[in-house]
Amino acid sequence: MSARDTILAALRRNRPDPAAHPLPPPALLGDEDAGIARFCTSLCQMGGAVLDRAPAERVEDAVARRFPHATMICSVVNGISGTVRIEDLPTPQAAEPVDVAIVRAAFGIAETGSIFLGEAQLRLNALAHLAQNLVVLLDPAQITANMHTAYRRPEFHTARYGVLMSGPSATADIQGVLIRGAQGVRTLSVCFMPA
């Protein structure tokens, strides 16, 4: 047995059992306001927008009103149609020409105006970054107060991939000039809609 094998075998024998050392519960800091008003304020501060719908207006019609020149619309939400199906995008690169992607967020965070998207919501992870515009359906009952309460959500523990998005992509690296849509979506619009 080589020295390397001896060392690795010793490490394996002495590895602690993770079940014997559970992580402590996350601390709950900050206030517990998980309201829509707080979420909307935070979202708008981060450059996002709320997609308003009339009471009987379909999501597709609200999207067409907001993005009148969009030709390639991909919906990952059952019951909401687009011009292309997610199954027709076989590779991550195929999401690049998508004008508008419509997805449903697992939950939102009021304090930061963030939404959580995992592989279950996106089905093609690149869609949230390569589409030009992102429309996110969010159930108001699924808004949590802050990152401390969000960490207790099961999606954080079950998702293999997850992203928190707070508004569109932006950078201010060059001379402090804010540029939106530099590395990802140009706009992020949230539409409140119960699941």
KOLTOR-342227 format. One record per residue: x, y, z of N, C-alpha, C in turn; residue in one letter. Coordinates in steps of 0.2 Angstrom, whole numbers, padded with zeros to 4 digits, always signed. Layout:
! residues N
XYZXYZXYZA
...
//
This chain:
! residues 195
+0004-0006+0000+0000+0000+0000+0005+0006+0000M
+0003+0011-0004+0007+0017-0005+0005+0022+0001S
+0010+0027+0002+0009+0032+0007+0002+0035+0006A
+0001+0037+0000-0006+0040-0002-0012+0036+0000R
-0012+0029-0001-0017+0025+0001-0018+0024+0008D
-0012+0024+0012-0012+0024+0019-0015+0030+0022T
-0013+0036+0020-0016+0042+0022-0024+0042+0021I
-0026+0041+0015-0033+0041+0013-0037+0036+0017L
-0034+0030+0018-0038+0025+0022-0038+0027+0029A
-0033+0031+0032-0034+0033+0039-0039+0039+0039A
-0039+0043+0034-0044+0048+0034-0051+0046+0034L
-0052+0040+0030-0059+0037+0029-0061+0034+0036R
-0056+0031+0039-0058+0028+0046-0060+0033+0051R
-0057+0038+0051-0058+0044+0056-0063+0049+0054N
-0066+0048+0049-0071+0053+0046-0077+0053+0051R
-0079+0059+0054-0085+0059+0059-0091+0058+0055P
-0096+0055+0059-0102+0054+0056-0106+0060+0056D
-0109+0063+0050-0112+0069+0050-0119+0069+0054P
-0122+0063+0055-0128+0063+0059-0126+0064+0066A
-0120+0063+0068-0118+0064+0075-0117+0071+0077A
-0117+0075+0071-0115+0082+0072-0120+0087+0068H
-0126+0087+0070-0131+0090+0066-0130+0098+0066P
-0132+0101+0060-0131+0108+0060-0136+0112+0065L
-0134+0117+0068-0139+0121+0072-0144+0124+0068P
-0150+0125+0071-0156+0128+0067-0153+0135+0065P
-0155+0138+0060-0153+0145+0058-0157+0150+0063P
-0153+0155+0064-0156+0160+0068-0161+0164+0064A
-0166+0166+0068-0171+0171+0065-0169+0178+0067L
-0167+0182+0062-0165+0189+0064-0169+0193+0059L
-0170+0199+0062-0174+0204+0058-0182+0203+0059G
-0186+0208+0056-0193+0207+0057-0196+0202+0053D
-0202+0200+0054-0206+0195+0051-0211+0197+0045E
-0210+0204+0043-0215+0206+0038-0214+0203+0031D
-0218+0199+0029-0218+0195+0023-0223+0198+0018A
-0225+0204+0019-0230+0207+0015-0229+0208+0007G
-0234+0208+0003-0233+0210-0004-0230+0217-0005I
-0232+0222-0001-0230+0229-0001-0222+0229+0000A
-0220+0226+0005-0213+0226+0006-0209+0222+0000R
-0212+0217-0002-0208+0213-0008-0208+0218-0014F
-0213+0221-0015-0214+0226-0021-0209+0231-0021C
-0208+0234-0015-0204+0240-0014-0197+0238-0015T
-0195+0232-0012-0188+0229-0013-0187+0227-0020S
-0191+0224-0023-0191+0222-0030-0189+0228-0035L
-0193+0233-0034-0192+0239-0038-0186+0243-0037C
-0183+0243-0030-0177+0246-0029-0171+0242-0032Q
-0172+0235-0034-0167+0231-0037-0168+0232-0045M
-0172+0236-0047-0173+0236-0054-0178+0232-0057G
-0182+0228-0053-0187+0223-0056-0194+0227-0056G
-0199+0224-0058-0205+0227-0059-0211+0223-0058A
-0217+0225-0056-0223+0221-0055-0227+0221-0061V
-0228+0216-0064-0233+0215-0070-0240+0215-0068L
-0243+0221-0069-0250+0221-0066-0255+0218-0072D
-0260+0215-0069-0265+0211-0073-0272+0214-0071R
-0276+0215-0076-0283+0216-0074-0286+0210-0071A
-0291+0210-0067-0294+0204-0064-0295+0198-0068P
-0298+0199-0074-0299+0193-0079-0294+0192-0084A
-0289+0196-0084-0284+0196-0090-0280+0190-0089E
-0279+0187-0094-0274+0181-0095-0267+0183-0094R
-0263+0179-0091-0256+0180-0091-0253+0182-0098V
-0255+0178-0103-0252+0178-0110-0254+0185-0112E
-0260+0188-0111-0261+0195-0113-0257+0200-0110D
-0256+0199-0103-0252+0204-0099-0245+0204-0102A
-0242+0198-0104-0236+0198-0106-0235+0201-0113V
-0240+0200-0117-0241+0203-0124-0241+0211-0124A
-0245+0213-0119-0245+0220-0118-0239+0223-0115R
-0235+0220-0111-0229+0222-0108-0223+0221-0113R
-0223+0216-0117-0218+0215-0122-0221+0214-0129F
-0223+0220-0132-0227+0219-0138-0223+0217-0144P
-0216+0217-0144-0212+0215-0150-0209+0208-0149H
-0211+0205-0143-0208+0198-0142-0211+0193-0147A
-0206+0189-0150-0209+0184-0155-0208+0177-0152T
-0202+0176-0148-0201+0170-0145-0202+0170-0138M
-0208+0167-0136-0210+0167-0129-0210+0160-0126I
-0206+0158-0121-0206+0151-0119-0209+0151-0112C
-0214+0147-0111-0218+0146-0104-0216+0140-0101S
-0214+0140-0095-0212+0133-0092-0218+0132-0087V
-0223+0136-0087-0229+0135-0082-0235+0132-0086V
-0237+0127-0083-0243+0123-0085-0249+0128-0086N
-0252+0127-0091-0258+0131-0092-0257+0138-0095G
-0251+0140-0096-0249+0146-0099-0245+0145-0105I
-0248+0147-0111-0244+0145-0117-0239+0151-0120S
-0235+0148-0124-0230+0153-0127-0229+0151-0134G
-0224+0154-0137-0223+0152-0145-0219+0146-0145T
-0215+0144-0140-0210+0139-0140-0211+0135-0134V
-0211+0128-0134-0211+0124-0128-0204+0123-0125R
-0203+0122-0119-0197+0121-0116-0194+0115-0118I
-0198+0110-0120-0195+0104-0123-0192+0105-0130E
-0194+0110-0133-0191+0112-0140-0184+0115-0139D
-0182+0116-0133-0175+0119-0132-0171+0114-0129L
-0167+0110-0133-0164+0104-0131-0157+0105-0128P
-0154+0111-0128-0148+0113-0125-0148+0119-0122T
-0144+0121-0117-0144+0127-0114-0143+0133-0119P
-0139+0132-0124-0138+0137-0129-0144+0139-0133Q
-0149+0134-0133-0155+0135-0137-0160+0141-0134A
-0158+0142-0128-0162+0147-0124-0160+0154-0126A
-0155+0155-0129-0152+0162-0131-0157+0166-0135E
-0161+0164-0140-0165+0168-0144-0172+0170-0140P
-0173+0167-0134-0179+0168-0131-0180+0175-0129V
-0186+0178-0131-0187+0185-0129-0190+0186-0122D
-0195+0181-0121-0198+0181-0114-0198+0174-0112V
-0196+0173-0106-0197+0167-0102-0202+0168-0097A
-0207+0163-0096-0212+0164-0091-0211+0158-0086I
-0210+0159-0080-0208+0154-0075-0212+0155-0069V
-0213+0150-0064-0216+0151-0058-0211+0150-0052R
-0210+0155-0048-0205+0155-0043-0208+0150-0037A
-0203+0147-0034-0205+0143-0028-0207+0147-0022A
-0203+0153-0021-0205+0157-0016-0202+0164-0017F
-0204+0169-0014-0201+0176-0014-0198+0178-0007G
-0194+0183-0007-0191+0185-0001-0193+0193+0000I
-0197+0195+0004-0199+0201+0005-0194+0206+0006A
-0189+0205+0010-0184+0210+0012-0179+0212+0006E
-0178+0207+0002-0174+0208-0004-0177+0209-0010T
-0184+0207-0011-0187+0207-0017-0185+0202-0022G
-0182+0196-0019-0179+0191-0023-0184+0185-0024S
-0183+0182-0029-0187+0176-0031-0182+0170-0031I
-0185+0164-0029-0180+0158-0029-0183+0153-0035F
-0178+0152-0039-0179+0147-0045-0174+0141-0044L
-0177+0135-0045-0173+0129-0045-0174+0125-0051G
-0171+0120-0052-0172+0116-0058-0179+0113-0059E
-0183+0113-0054-0190+0111-0054-0194+0116-0057A
-0192+0122-0056-0196+0128-0059-0193+0129-0066Q
-0187+0129-0067-0184+0131-0074-0184+0125-0079L
-0183+0119-0077-0182+0114-0081-0176+0114-0086R
-0174+0120-0088-0168+0122-0091-0165+0128-0088L
-0160+0126-0084-0157+0131-0079-0155+0138-0083N
-0152+0137-0089-0150+0143-0093-0155+0147-0095A
-0161+0145-0095-0167+0149-0097-0167+0156-0093L
-0166+0155-0086-0166+0161-0082-0161+0166-0083A
-0156+0164-0087-0150+0169-0088-0149+0171-0095H
-0152+0167-0100-0151+0168-0107-0157+0172-0110L
-0163+0171-0108-0168+0174-0110-0167+0182-0109A
-0170+0186-0114-0170+0193-0113-0174+0196-0108Q
-0180+0193-0107-0184+0196-0101-0187+0190-0098N
-0188+0191-0091-0190+0185-0087-0197+0188-0084L
-0202+0184-0084-0209+0185-0081-0209+0179-0076V
-0210+0181-0070-0210+0176-0064-0217+0177-0061V
-0221+0171-0061-0227+0171-0057-0225+0169-0050L
-0228+0173-0045-0227+0172-0038-0233+0171-0034L
-0234+0166-0031-0240+0165-0026-0239+0170-0020D
-0243+0175-0019-0242+0179-0013-0241+0175-0006P
-0244+0169-0006-0244+0165+0000-0237+0162+0001A
-0233+0163-0004-0226+0160-0004-0221+0165-0003Q
-0223+0171+0000-0218+0176+0001-0215+0175+0008I
-0209+0174+0009-0206+0174+0016-0203+0180+0018T
-0201+0182+0024-0199+0188+0027-0192+0190+0024A
-0187+0185+0026-0180+0187+0024-0176+0181+0023N
-0170+0182+0022-0165+0176+0021-0165+0171+0026M
-0166+0173+0032-0166+0168+0038-0172+0164+0038H
-0178+0167+0036-0184+0162+0035-0184+0158+0029T
-0181+0161+0024-0180+0158+0017-0176+0152+0018A
-0171+0152+0022-0167+0146+0023-0170+0140+0026Y
-0176+0141+0029-0180+0136+0032-0184+0132+0027R
-0185+0135+0021-0189+0133+0016-0186+0126+0013R
-0190+0121+0011-0187+0115+0009-0184+0115+0002P
-0185+0120-0002-0182+0121-0008-0174+0122-0007E
-0172+0125-0002-0165+0126-0001-0162+0119+0000F
-0165+0114+0003-0162+0108+0005-0163+0103+0000H
-0168+0103-0005-0169+0098-0010-0167+0100-0017T
-0166+0106-0018-0164+0108-0025-0157+0107-0026A
-0155+0104-0032-0148+0103-0034-0146+0109-0037R
-0150+0113-0040-0148+0120-0043-0153+0125-0040Y
-0151+0130-0038-0155+0136-0036-0152+0142-0037G
-0156+0147-0039-0154+0154-0040-0159+0159-0036V
-0156+0164-0033-0160+0169-0030-0159+0175-0035L
-0165+0178-0038-0164+0184-0042-0168+0189-0039M
-0164+0195-0039-0167+0201-0036-0167+0206-0042S
-0171+0206-0046-0171+0211-0052-0167+0208-0058G
-0166+0212-0063-0163+0210-0069-0155+0210-0068P
-0152+0207-0072-0144+0207-0072-0142+0215-0072S
-0137+0216-0069-0134+0223-0069-0127+0223-0067A
-0123+0228-0069-0116+0229-0067-0115+0237-0067T
-0110+0239-0063-0108+0246-0063-0100+0246-0062A
-0097+0241-0066-0090+0240-0065-0086+0245-0069D
-0089+0248-0074-0085+0252-0079-0087+0260-0077I
-0083+0263-0074-0084+0270-0072-0090+0271-0068Q
-0093+0266-0064-0098+0267-0060-0105+0268-0064G
-0105+0267-0070-0111+0268-0074-0115+0261-0074V
-0122+0262-0071-0126+0256-0071-0128+0254-0077L
-0127+0247-0079-0129+0244-0085-0134+0238-0083I
-0140+0238-0086-0144+0233-0085-0144+0228-0090R
-0145+0221-0089-0145+0216-0094-0138+0215-0096G
-0133+0216-0093-0126+0215-0095-0124+0208-0095A
-0126+0204-0090-0124+0197-0090-0130+0192-0090Q
-0136+0195-0090-0142+0190-0090-0148+0194-0092G
-0154+0192-0089-0160+0195-0092-0160+0203-0091V
-0163+0206-0096-0163+0213-0096-0169+0216-0092R
-0174+0212-0091-0180+0214-0086-0182+0208-0082T
-0184+0209-0076-0187+0204-0072-0194+0207-0070L
-0199+0204-0072-0206+0206-0070-0209+0201-0066S
-0212+0203-0060-0216+0198-0056-0223+0199-0056V
-0227+0194-0058-0234+0194-0058-0237+0190-0052C
-0241+0193-0048-0244+0189-0042-0250+0185-0045F
-0249+0178-0043-0254+0174-0045-0254+0168-0041M
-0259+0166-0037-0260+0160-0033-0258+0154-0037P
-0255+0149-0034-0253+0143-0037-0260+0139-0038A
//
